[in-house]
């Protein structure tokens, strides 16, 4: 049951987001008056899980993120954010916690509560949906057992960029994300490594999930439709 889960939530928010740079850190983009993407994420996380441990990894204009984030959240700074990728940020967070159950949520993601409650917390899993508006995003190939077989671009089933890891899959993920040669990897590339080494990541499909990955000013308008 979700209500009994002791969850650690990692929010990597270090990237510059070059198309959105003039807005500052993407996680601090306002969706309504003084209510940011990060504010909304934390509200949904706290309304879903009892006393979650929340780790925010910042980089670009980190002082702004640190000052705006709630005091109870752990804040880490990826000082090499300009020459690394999200894999390093998540790896830093995993070294700072002893959690056995982890959710990773990209810092520029606007989503509804169903995106979290629809996951299967009995096993490592993620979610995906068909959404024409996510053209160009990473998608999933799913096998006959509803496990992710591979992740790549230009697939119809789009990855929702929220991942729950525990057990064997969390152990495998840590090994791959901590490899220095993987410091420039995207999350889906690390997940492909986990799958190739025998990890099983269940793919959940729920039409009630609504989310937007904010990569452009147009996405801000789409995100406001969710709140």
Secondary structure, 3 states (H helix, E strand, C coil): CHHHCCCEEEEEECCCCHHHHHHCCHHHCEEECCEEHHHHHHHHHHHHCCCCEEEEEECCCHHHHHHHCCCCCEEEECCCCCCCCHHHHHHHHHHCCCCCEEEEECCCEEECCHHHHCCCCCCCEEEEEECHHHCCCEEEEECCCCEEEEEEECCCEEEEEEEEEEHHHHHHHHHHHCCHHHCCCCHHHHHHHHHHCCCCCEEECCCCCCEEECCCHHHHHHHHCCC
